């Protein structure tokens, strides 16, 4: 009888212990399967430690966005799928690595901007030629790398800080922004049908 009592006590203790143990926390993994990369852009990410780190940061940021109270999971999933397609399209770019890196940096900015905890900077409106208006910008200097989010003719363009001897310079493939002594030179000529123009900073 004593042996049976000991066995029952052990079973009950085990059952209670298993009930009180919380399930393991969900973890975010990479956004792609390096065992089966689908194209040269994905293969590059798998082979490059810097890009793999960006990939893991994207996965974490995406998961945090999904976990937020009231998150629109369908919209987030659609945006993530669209981004992944854009990253994979870099396989056809002349400079695949730059294209992929900027794709990751762009998505990180988008995810950070949607985070309620992110401090949103004021919108700067530039005085541009009538045919090139409106042009606005927000400067997220707290990001790494610092980013400028331009809004031009209804489209959003996310640029990243570039080395500059003077003034502030931001850019990405196909777009350049340079602010110097109250004047802003914007070059969209890398986008089909677009060109360069000059604006004035707000007085």
C-alpha positions as CSV (number, residue, x, y, z in Angstrom):
1,X,0.0,0.0,0.0
2,X,2.8,2.4,0.9
3,X,4.4,1.7,-2.6
4,X,1.1,2.4,-4.4
5,X,0.7,5.7,-2.4
6,X,4.2,6.8,-3.4
7,X,3.6,6.0,-7.1
8,X,0.3,7.9,-7.0
9,X,1.9,10.9,-5.4
10,X,4.6,11.0,-8.0
11,X,2.1,10.8,-10.8
12,X,0.0,13.6,-9.3
13,X,3.1,15.7,-8.8
14,X,4.2,15.2,-12.4
15,X,0.7,16.1,-13.6
16,X,0.6,19.3,-11.5
17,X,4.1,20.2,-12.7
18,X,3.2,19.8,-16.3
19,X,0.1,22.0,-15.9
20,X,2.1,24.8,-14.3
21,X,4.8,24.9,-17.0
22,X,4.1,27.6,-19.5
23,X,4.3,26.7,-23.2
24,X,7.6,27.8,-24.9
25,X,7.5,31.3,-26.4
26,X,7.1,31.5,-30.1
27,X,10.3,32.5,-31.9
28,X,10.7,34.2,-35.3
29,X,12.8,32.5,-37.9
30,X,14.2,33.6,-41.2
31,X,11.9,34.7,-44.0
32,X,13.3,32.2,-46.5
33,X,14.4,28.6,-46.5
34,X,18.2,28.5,-47.1
35,X,18.0,24.7,-47.7
36,X,16.1,25.5,-50.9
37,X,16.8,29.1,-52.1
38,X,14.4,29.9,-55.0
39,X,16.6,32.3,-56.9
40,X,20.0,34.1,-56.8
41,X,18.7,36.9,-54.6
42,X,17.7,34.3,-51.9
43,X,21.0,32.5,-52.4
44,X,22.9,35.7,-51.8
45,X,21.0,36.3,-48.5
46,X,21.8,32.8,-47.4
47,X,25.5,33.2,-48.2
48,X,25.9,36.8,-46.7
49,X,26.0,37.2,-42.9
50,X,25.0,40.8,-43.1
51,X,22.0,40.1,-45.2
52,X,21.1,37.1,-43.1
53,X,21.1,39.4,-40.1
54,X,18.7,41.8,-41.9
55,X,16.5,38.8,-42.8
56,X,16.2,37.8,-39.1
57,X,15.5,41.4,-38.1
58,X,12.7,41.5,-40.7
59,X,11.2,38.2,-39.4
60,X,11.3,39.6,-35.8
61,X,9.8,42.9,-36.8
62,X,7.0,41.2,-38.8
63,X,6.2,38.9,-35.9
64,X,6.0,41.7,-33.4
65,X,3.7,43.6,-35.8
66,X,1.4,40.5,-36.1
67,X,1.4,40.2,-32.3
68,X,0.2,43.7,-31.6
69,X,-3.3,44.1,-30.3
70,X,-5.7,44.9,-33.1
71,X,-3.2,44.2,-35.8
72,X,-4.7,43.8,-39.3
73,X,-3.1,40.4,-40.0
74,X,-4.4,40.2,-43.5
75,X,-2.9,43.5,-44.5
76,X,0.4,42.7,-42.8
77,X,0.6,39.4,-44.6
78,X,-0.1,41.0,-47.9
79,X,2.5,43.6,-47.4
80,X,5.1,41.0,-46.3
81,X,4.3,38.9,-49.4
82,X,4.6,41.9,-51.7
83,X,8.0,42.8,-50.1
84,X,9.3,39.3,-50.5
85,X,8.4,39.3,-54.1
86,X,10.2,42.6,-54.5
87,X,13.3,41.2,-52.8
88,X,13.3,38.2,-55.1
89,X,12.9,40.4,-58.1
90,X,16.4,41.7,-57.3
91,X,17.7,38.6,-58.9
92,X,17.2,40.4,-62.2
93,X,18.9,43.6,-61.0
94,X,22.4,44.6,-62.3
95,X,23.6,45.1,-58.7
96,X,21.8,42.3,-56.9
97,X,23.4,42.9,-53.5
98,X,22.6,46.6,-53.3
99,X,19.0,45.9,-54.5
100,X,18.5,43.2,-51.8
101,X,20.1,45.3,-49.0
102,X,17.9,48.2,-49.8
103,X,14.8,46.0,-50.0
104,X,15.5,44.8,-46.5
105,X,16.3,48.3,-45.2
106,X,13.1,49.6,-46.7
107,X,10.9,46.9,-45.1
108,X,12.6,47.6,-41.7
109,X,11.6,51.2,-42.1
110,X,8.1,50.3,-43.0
111,X,7.7,48.0,-40.0
112,X,9.2,50.6,-37.7
113,X,6.9,53.4,-39.0
114,X,3.9,51.2,-38.2
115,X,5.1,50.6,-34.6
116,X,3.1,52.9,-32.2
117,X,6.3,53.2,-30.1
118,X,8.2,54.9,-33.0
119,X,8.5,58.7,-32.7
120,X,7.2,60.1,-36.0
121,X,9.1,63.3,-37.2
122,X,7.3,66.3,-38.6
123,X,6.5,66.5,-42.3
124,X,8.6,69.0,-44.3
125,X,7.0,70.5,-47.4
126,X,9.3,71.9,-50.0
127,X,8.7,74.7,-52.5
128,X,9.1,73.1,-55.9
129,X,8.3,74.0,-59.5
130,X,4.6,73.5,-60.1
131,X,5.1,70.5,-62.4
132,X,7.1,68.8,-59.7
133,X,4.9,69.5,-56.7
134,X,4.1,68.3,-54.1
135,X,7.2,67.0,-52.5
136,X,7.4,66.3,-48.7
137,X,9.8,64.5,-46.5
138,X,10.1,63.0,-43.0
139,X,13.6,62.3,-41.6
140,X,14.0,59.3,-39.3
141,X,17.4,60.1,-38.0
142,X,16.9,57.6,-35.1
143,X,17.0,54.7,-37.5
144,X,20.1,52.8,-38.5
145,X,20.9,53.8,-41.2
146,X,19.0,57.1,-41.0
147,X,16.2,57.3,-43.5
148,X,14.3,60.0,-45.4
149,X,10.8,59.1,-46.4
150,X,9.8,61.2,-49.5
151,X,6.2,61.6,-50.7
152,X,6.1,62.7,-54.4
153,X,3.1,62.7,-56.6
154,X,1.2,60.2,-54.5
155,X,4.1,57.7,-54.2
156,X,6.3,57.0,-51.2
157,X,10.1,56.6,-51.6
158,X,12.4,55.5,-48.7
159,X,16.0,56.7,-49.0
160,X,19.0,56.1,-46.8
161,X,21.7,58.5,-45.6
162,X,24.7,58.7,-47.9
163,X,28.2,60.1,-47.3
164,X,28.3,63.9,-48.0
165,X,31.0,66.5,-48.0
166,X,28.4,69.1,-47.1
167,X,24.7,69.2,-46.6
168,X,22.4,66.2,-46.2
169,X,22.4,63.5,-48.8
170,X,20.1,60.5,-49.0
171,X,19.6,57.9,-51.8
172,X,18.9,54.5,-53.1
173,X,19.0,52.8,-56.5
174,X,17.5,55.3,-59.0
175,X,16.9,58.2,-56.6
176,X,19.1,60.8,-55.0
177,X,18.3,63.7,-52.6
178,X,20.7,66.4,-51.7
179,X,19.9,69.3,-49.4
180,X,22.5,72.1,-49.3
181,X,22.2,75.8,-48.3
182,X,18.5,76.0,-48.5
183,X,18.2,74.2,-51.8
184,X,17.1,70.6,-52.5
185,X,18.2,68.8,-55.6
186,X,16.1,65.7,-56.2
187,X,17.0,63.2,-58.9
188,X,14.3,60.6,-59.8
189,X,15.9,60.0,-63.2
190,X,16.5,56.3,-62.3
191,X,12.7,55.8,-62.4
192,X,11.3,55.6,-66.0
193,X,9.5,58.8,-67.0
194,X,11.0,60.9,-64.1
195,X,13.7,63.5,-64.0
196,X,15.8,65.9,-61.9
197,X,14.4,69.1,-60.3
198,X,15.4,71.6,-57.7
199,X,13.2,72.8,-54.7
200,X,13.6,75.3,-51.9
201,X,13.5,74.4,-48.2
202,X,10.7,76.0,-46.2
203,X,11.6,79.5,-45.1
